[in-house]
Amino acid sequence: MSAHSALSSPPPAQGKASKRHDRVAPRLASGEERPVQSPVHALQQELIRTDAVMRDSSGSSVQKAPGWVRLTLPLAASLALWAVIFQLVSMVW
């Protein structure tokens, strides 16, 4: 390899070394500082409360059909409808 770099800017290691001095070092929190409630944590708490309310209200006496019935019934109805459509199209042609 040649000693000359084909890059127009200095290699990343040299660039990072010069930028390190420009940054402010992190500081330690003092004892008087309190944590700040972030919007993400507030949203998460609201979702947890909403989910708990939804679980309480969905515990009513209404029974849902099993999952396999709720999945199979629309699929069977769709297949039957497509069969009727194909029959009608074949009768017209």
VMD Tcl script that builds the backbone (N, CA, C; Angstrom):
set m [mol new atoms 279]
animate dup $m
set s [atomselect $m all]
$s set {name element resname resid chain x y z} {
  {N N MET 1 A 0.839 -1.181 0.000}
  {CA C MET 1 A 0.000 0.000 0.000}
  {C C MET 1 A 0.878 1.236 0.000}
  {N N SER 2 A 0.317 2.306 -0.534}
  {CA C SER 2 A 1.087 3.545 -0.579}
  {C C SER 2 A 0.916 4.295 0.736}
  {N N ALA 3 A 1.791 5.217 0.970}
  {CA C ALA 3 A 1.756 5.996 2.196}
  {C C ALA 3 A 0.757 7.133 2.106}
  {N N HIS 4 A 0.292 7.467 0.904}
  {CA C HIS 4 A -0.650 8.571 0.735}
  {C C HIS 4 A -2.079 8.049 0.803}
  {N N SER 5 A -2.945 8.815 1.438}
  {CA C SER 5 A -4.351 8.429 1.570}
  {C C SER 5 A -5.140 8.958 0.381}
  {N N ALA 6 A -6.057 8.167 -0.106}
  {CA C ALA 6 A -6.916 8.590 -1.203}
  {C C ALA 6 A -8.105 9.400 -0.693}
  {N N LEU 7 A -8.277 9.478 0.610}
  {CA C LEU 7 A -9.392 10.225 1.177}
  {C C LEU 7 A -9.082 11.712 1.204}
  {N N SER 8 A -10.099 12.536 0.981}
  {CA C SER 8 A -9.886 13.977 1.019}
  {C C SER 8 A -9.891 14.504 2.447}
  {N N SER 9 A -10.482 13.769 3.374}
  {CA C SER 9 A -10.506 14.200 4.771}
  {C C SER 9 A -9.616 13.272 5.590}
  {N N PRO 10 A -9.256 13.682 6.786}
  {CA C PRO 10 A -8.407 12.826 7.625}
  {C C PRO 10 A -9.151 11.558 8.021}
  {N N PRO 11 A -8.457 10.513 8.355}
  {CA C PRO 11 A -9.106 9.273 8.794}
  {C C PRO 11 A -10.000 9.522 10.007}
  {N N PRO 12 A -10.996 8.662 10.256}
  {CA C PRO 12 A -11.944 8.880 11.347}
  {C C PRO 12 A -11.301 9.001 12.715}
  {N N ALA 13 A -10.233 8.264 12.980}
  {CA C ALA 13 A -9.612 8.317 14.300}
  {C C ALA 13 A -9.074 9.706 14.585}
  {N N GLN 14 A -8.489 10.356 13.606}
  {CA C GLN 14 A -7.953 11.701 13.809}
  {C C GLN 14 A -9.084 12.713 13.944}
  {N N GLY 15 A -10.155 12.516 13.185}
  {CA C GLY 15 A -11.294 13.431 13.250}
  {C C GLY 15 A -11.993 13.360 14.590}
  {N N LYS 16 A -12.129 12.172 15.164}
  {CA C LYS 16 A -12.789 12.022 16.454}
  {C C LYS 16 A -11.941 12.598 17.575}
  {N N ALA 17 A -10.646 12.484 17.461}
  {CA C ALA 17 A -9.772 12.986 18.509}
  {C C ALA 17 A -9.886 14.497 18.622}
  {N N SER 18 A -10.020 15.193 17.507}
  {CA C SER 18 A -10.118 16.645 17.565}
  {C C SER 18 A -11.493 17.085 18.052}
  {N N LYS 19 A -12.550 16.300 17.812}
  {CA C LYS 19 A -13.891 16.657 18.239}
  {C C LYS 19 A -14.129 16.343 19.715}
  {N N ARG 20 A -13.356 15.479 20.301}
  {CA C ARG 20 A -13.534 15.134 21.714}
  {C C ARG 20 A -13.329 16.330 22.619}
  {N N HIS 21 A -12.439 17.198 22.265}
  {CA C HIS 21 A -12.148 18.349 23.104}
  {C C HIS 21 A -13.273 19.377 23.032}
  {N N ASP 22 A -14.062 19.357 21.968}
  {CA C ASP 22 A -15.145 20.325 21.814}
  {C C ASP 22 A -16.368 19.934 22.639}
  {N N ARG 23 A -16.508 18.690 23.003}
  {CA C ARG 23 A -17.679 18.224 23.741}
  {C C ARG 23 A -17.574 18.560 25.218}
  {N N VAL 24 A -18.746 18.721 25.821}
  {CA C VAL 24 A -18.792 18.948 27.261}
  {C C VAL 24 A -18.869 17.591 27.937}
  {N N ALA 25 A -18.082 17.403 28.967}
  {CA C ALA 25 A -18.070 16.114 29.667}
  {C C ALA 25 A -19.371 15.952 30.449}
  {N N PRO 26 A -19.880 14.723 30.559}
  {CA C PRO 26 A -21.102 14.508 31.344}
  {C C PRO 26 A -20.849 14.818 32.810}
  {N N ARG 27 A -21.877 15.279 33.484}
  {CA C ARG 27 A -21.729 15.616 34.896}
  {C C ARG 27 A -22.556 14.660 35.735}
  {N N LEU 28 A -22.189 14.521 36.958}
  {CA C LEU 28 A -22.930 13.682 37.889}
  {C C LEU 28 A -24.087 14.484 38.462}
  {N N ALA 29 A -25.198 13.827 38.687}
  {CA C ALA 29 A -26.357 14.499 39.259}
  {C C ALA 29 A -26.126 14.723 40.742}
  {N N SER 30 A -26.593 15.848 41.223}
  {CA C SER 30 A -26.464 16.130 42.656}
  {C C SER 30 A -27.656 15.514 43.385}
  {N N GLY 31 A -27.588 15.479 44.682}
  {CA C GLY 31 A -28.633 14.866 45.491}
  {C C GLY 31 A -29.956 15.604 45.442}
  {N N GLU 32 A -29.945 16.921 45.174}
  {CA C GLU 32 A -31.177 17.703 45.161}
  {C C GLU 32 A -31.964 17.521 43.867}
  {N N GLU 33 A -31.338 17.049 42.807}
  {CA C GLU 33 A -32.015 16.915 41.522}
  {C C GLU 33 A -32.955 15.721 41.544}
  {N N ARG 34 A -34.109 15.922 40.956}
  {CA C ARG 34 A -35.099 14.867 40.886}
  {C C ARG 34 A -35.212 14.389 39.439}
  {N N PRO 35 A -35.566 13.125 39.242}
  {CA C PRO 35 A -35.718 12.637 37.869}
  {C C PRO 35 A -36.876 13.355 37.167}
  {N N VAL 36 A -36.727 13.521 35.891}
  {CA C VAL 36 A -37.739 14.187 35.082}
  {C C VAL 36 A -38.611 13.117 34.439}
  {N N GLN 37 A -39.929 13.316 34.503}
  {CA C GLN 37 A -40.867 12.388 33.869}
  {C C GLN 37 A -40.853 12.663 32.370}
  {N N SER 38 A -40.415 11.696 31.605}
  {CA C SER 38 A -40.344 11.880 30.158}
  {C C SER 38 A -41.704 11.632 29.526}
  {N N PRO 39 A -41.955 12.204 28.343}
  {CA C PRO 39 A -43.227 11.958 27.665}
  {C C PRO 39 A -43.442 10.480 27.340}
  {N N VAL 40 A -42.366 9.763 27.079}
  {CA C VAL 40 A -42.491 8.339 26.768}
  {C C VAL 40 A -42.988 7.568 27.984}
  {N N HIS 41 A -42.435 7.874 29.156}
  {CA C HIS 41 A -42.876 7.191 30.361}
  {C C HIS 41 A -44.311 7.580 30.719}
  {N N ALA 42 A -44.679 8.834 30.485}
  {CA C ALA 42 A -46.061 9.251 30.756}
  {C C ALA 42 A -47.025 8.508 29.842}
  {N N LEU 43 A -46.676 8.366 28.568}
  {CA C LEU 43 A -47.522 7.631 27.636}
  {C C LEU 43 A -47.631 6.163 28.035}
  {N N GLN 44 A -46.514 5.584 28.466}
  {CA C GLN 44 A -46.520 4.185 28.882}
  {C C GLN 44 A -47.436 3.993 30.095}
  {N N GLN 45 A -47.388 4.905 31.056}
  {CA C GLN 45 A -48.256 4.799 32.227}
  {C C GLN 45 A -49.727 4.939 31.834}
  {N N GLU 46 A -50.017 5.844 30.897}
  {CA C GLU 46 A -51.393 6.012 30.434}
  {C C GLU 46 A -51.893 4.756 29.731}
  {N N LEU 47 A -51.038 4.129 28.923}
  {CA C LEU 47 A -51.421 2.904 28.245}
  {C C LEU 47 A -51.660 1.762 29.232}
  {N N ILE 48 A -50.853 1.695 30.261}
  {CA C ILE 48 A -51.039 0.662 31.287}
  {C C ILE 48 A -52.387 0.857 31.987}
  {N N ARG 49 A -52.723 2.117 32.321}
  {CA C ARG 49 A -54.006 2.390 32.969}
  {C C ARG 49 A -55.170 2.055 32.031}
  {N N THR 50 A -55.051 2.441 30.760}
  {CA C THR 50 A -56.111 2.166 29.788}
  {C C THR 50 A -56.285 0.670 29.589}
  {N N ASP 51 A -55.174 -0.052 29.532}
  {CA C ASP 51 A -55.247 -1.501 29.355}
  {C C ASP 51 A -55.931 -2.162 30.551}
  {N N ALA 52 A -55.644 -1.679 31.746}
  {CA C ALA 52 A -56.275 -2.246 32.940}
  {C C ALA 52 A -57.772 -1.987 32.926}
  {N N VAL 53 A -58.191 -0.798 32.496}
  {CA C VAL 53 A -59.613 -0.475 32.422}
  {C C VAL 53 A -60.293 -1.344 31.379}
  {N N MET 54 A -59.638 -1.543 30.247}
  {CA C MET 54 A -60.219 -2.364 29.187}
  {C C MET 54 A -60.368 -3.813 29.637}
  {N N ARG 55 A -59.415 -4.315 30.389}
  {CA C ARG 55 A -59.515 -5.690 30.895}
  {C C ARG 55 A -60.681 -5.820 31.872}
  {N N ASP 56 A -60.856 -4.810 32.728}
  {CA C ASP 56 A -61.946 -4.859 33.697}
  {C C ASP 56 A -63.299 -4.805 33.000}
  {N N SER 57 A -63.428 -3.959 31.984}
  {CA C SER 57 A -64.711 -3.820 31.310}
  {C C SER 57 A -64.986 -4.984 30.364}
  {N N SER 58 A -63.937 -5.646 29.862}
  {CA C SER 58 A -64.162 -6.774 28.953}
  {C C SER 58 A -64.459 -8.064 29.704}
  {N N GLY 59 A -64.411 -8.041 30.989}
  {CA C GLY 59 A -64.702 -9.226 31.779}
  {C C GLY 59 A -66.184 -9.453 31.947}
  {N N SER 60 A -66.997 -8.909 31.050}
  {CA C SER 60 A -68.448 -9.062 31.147}
  {C C SER 60 A -68.858 -10.492 30.814}
  {N N SER 61 A -70.158 -10.746 30.865}
  {CA C SER 61 A -70.655 -12.111 30.685}
  {C C SER 61 A -70.754 -12.527 29.215}
  {N N VAL 62 A -70.394 -11.664 28.276}
  {CA C VAL 62 A -70.472 -12.000 26.858}
  {C C VAL 62 A -69.330 -12.963 26.522}
  {N N GLN 63 A -69.685 -14.120 25.992}
  {CA C GLN 63 A -68.691 -15.120 25.619}
  {C C GLN 63 A -68.364 -14.987 24.140}
  {N N LYS 64 A -67.097 -14.994 23.815}
  {CA C LYS 64 A -66.678 -14.956 22.421}
  {C C LYS 64 A -66.534 -16.382 21.910}
  {N N ALA 65 A -66.670 -16.513 20.606}
  {CA C ALA 65 A -66.462 -17.815 19.985}
  {C C ALA 65 A -64.978 -18.152 20.023}
  {N N PRO 66 A -64.631 -19.440 19.962}
  {CA C PRO 66 A -63.219 -19.809 19.948}
  {C C PRO 66 A -62.508 -19.214 18.732}
  {N N GLY 67 A -61.218 -19.085 18.830}
  {CA C GLY 67 A -60.426 -18.472 17.775}
  {C C GLY 67 A -60.529 -19.191 16.449}
  {N N TRP 68 A -60.562 -20.514 16.471}
  {CA C TRP 68 A -60.612 -21.246 15.203}
  {C C TRP 68 A -61.939 -20.992 14.485}
  {N N VAL 69 A -63.014 -20.757 15.229}
  {CA C VAL 69 A -64.303 -20.453 14.601}
  {C C VAL 69 A -64.270 -19.052 14.006}
  {N N ARG 70 A -63.705 -18.102 14.759}
  {CA C ARG 70 A -63.647 -16.722 14.274}
  {C C ARG 70 A -62.738 -16.595 13.064}
  {N N LEU 71 A -61.804 -17.483 12.889}
  {CA C LEU 71 A -60.919 -17.466 11.723}
  {C C LEU 71 A -61.512 -18.257 10.561}
  {N N THR 72 A -62.089 -19.399 10.848}
  {CA C THR 72 A -62.583 -20.294 9.793}
  {C C THR 72 A -63.861 -19.773 9.143}
  {N N LEU 73 A -64.754 -19.201 9.897}
  {CA C LEU 73 A -66.038 -18.746 9.358}
  {C C LEU 73 A -65.868 -17.701 8.251}
  {N N PRO 74 A -65.094 -16.645 8.431}
  {CA C PRO 74 A -64.920 -15.685 7.328}
  {C C PRO 74 A -64.197 -16.291 6.122}
  {N N LEU 75 A -63.231 -17.172 6.374}
  {CA C LEU 75 A -62.534 -17.809 5.255}
  {C C LEU 75 A -63.474 -18.706 4.455}
  {N N ALA 76 A -64.293 -19.476 5.123}
  {CA C ALA 76 A -65.242 -20.360 4.435}
  {C C ALA 76 A -66.272 -19.533 3.667}
  {N N ALA 77 A -66.754 -18.455 4.262}
  {CA C ALA 77 A -67.721 -17.600 3.582}
  {C C ALA 77 A -67.092 -16.957 2.349}
  {N N SER 78 A -65.839 -16.551 2.458}
  {CA C SER 78 A -65.146 -15.953 1.322}
  {C C SER 78 A -64.962 -16.964 0.201}
  {N N LEU 79 A -64.555 -18.182 0.538}
  {CA C LEU 79 A -64.399 -19.223 -0.484}
  {C C LEU 79 A -65.729 -19.544 -1.161}
  {N N ALA 80 A -66.801 -19.588 -0.388}
  {CA C ALA 80 A -68.119 -19.861 -0.971}
  {C C ALA 80 A -68.535 -18.723 -1.900}
  {N N LEU 81 A -68.277 -17.501 -1.519}
  {CA C LEU 81 A -68.614 -16.357 -2.367}
  {C C LEU 81 A -67.832 -16.379 -3.671}
  {N N TRP 82 A -66.528 -16.702 -3.596}
  {CA C TRP 82 A -65.720 -16.792 -4.819}
  {C C TRP 82 A -66.206 -17.935 -5.707}
  {N N ALA 83 A -66.645 -19.036 -5.124}
  {CA C ALA 83 A -67.175 -20.144 -5.918}
  {C C ALA 83 A -68.428 -19.711 -6.673}
  {N N VAL 84 A -69.295 -18.961 -5.997}
  {CA C VAL 84 A -70.511 -18.459 -6.648}
  {C C VAL 84 A -70.143 -17.491 -7.763}
  {N N ILE 85 A -69.191 -16.615 -7.524}
  {CA C ILE 85 A -68.764 -15.657 -8.550}
  {C C ILE 85 A -68.215 -16.392 -9.766}
  {N N PHE 86 A -67.367 -17.390 -9.553}
  {CA C PHE 86 A -66.803 -18.139 -10.683}
  {C C PHE 86 A -67.899 -18.904 -11.443}
  {N N GLN 87 A -68.877 -19.434 -10.736}
  {CA C GLN 87 A -69.991 -20.128 -11.385}
  {C C GLN 87 A -70.782 -19.159 -12.260}
  {N N LEU 88 A -71.074 -17.975 -11.745}
  {CA C LEU 88 A -71.819 -16.999 -12.521}
  {C C LEU 88 A -71.036 -16.523 -13.754}
  {N N VAL 89 A -69.744 -16.319 -13.590}
  {CA C VAL 89 A -68.914 -15.892 -14.725}
  {C C VAL 89 A -68.842 -16.987 -15.769}
  {N N SER 90 A -68.720 -18.246 -15.343}
  {CA C SER 90 A -68.645 -19.347 -16.313}
  {C C SER 90 A -69.982 -19.549 -17.039}
  {N N MET 91 A -71.103 -19.245 -16.382}
  {CA C MET 91 A -72.400 -19.368 -17.035}
  {C C MET 91 A -72.599 -18.259 -18.079}
  {N N VAL 92 A -72.060 -17.071 -17.823}
  {CA C VAL 92 A -72.207 -15.958 -18.763}
  {C C VAL 92 A -71.347 -16.185 -19.997}
  {N N TRP 93 A -70.186 -16.740 -19.855}
  {CA C TRP 93 A -69.297 -16.963 -20.985}
  {C C TRP 93 A -69.587 -18.285 -21.539}
}
mol reanalyze $m
mol bondsrecalc $m
mol representation Tube
mol addrep $m
